[in-house]
Amino acid sequence: MVEIILYTGLLYLIQLILEGQLKRMGSNKAERAHKAVHNLRESLPIFLAFAILSIVFEADQNISLAVYWLITRVVYAIIYISGLGLKPAAEGSTYEPQPIRGAVWATSVVLLVMMGLNLV
């Protein structure tokens, strides 16, 4: 589990660096990178709490869930930043739905819930 926590930190660091690089390049994807790292930042505390509690309580069944969570977060970042599956905003709206991203995000939330339930 410690390795997964370290890889999660690496993912966060990579996303921060990528955001900065895209801003310097003036890329239109910089805003998307900012939002992706912000979203990771929102789920990171609960993941870290569950991961540390899994170590303390020796909840080994959470190891695979943590790996799957990390994979979904990598996929989420790629989808969000690249704009994969992005649908054009409706006229008069700035909202651009991205259903693939939503499905990946929901999967990551379900994985966190499962990790939490394993600790009960």
RALINRA-V820183 format. One record per run of one state. SS is the DSSP state (hx for helix, st for strand, lp for the rest). FROM is the first residue (numbers start at 1). TO is the last residue. If there is no record, write none. Layout:
ss->(SS/SS)
from->(FROM/FROM)
to->(TO/TO)
This chain:
ss->(lp/hx/lp/hx/lp/hx/lp/hx/lp)
from->(1/2/26/30/57/61/83/99/119)
to->(1/25/29/56/60/82/98/118/120)
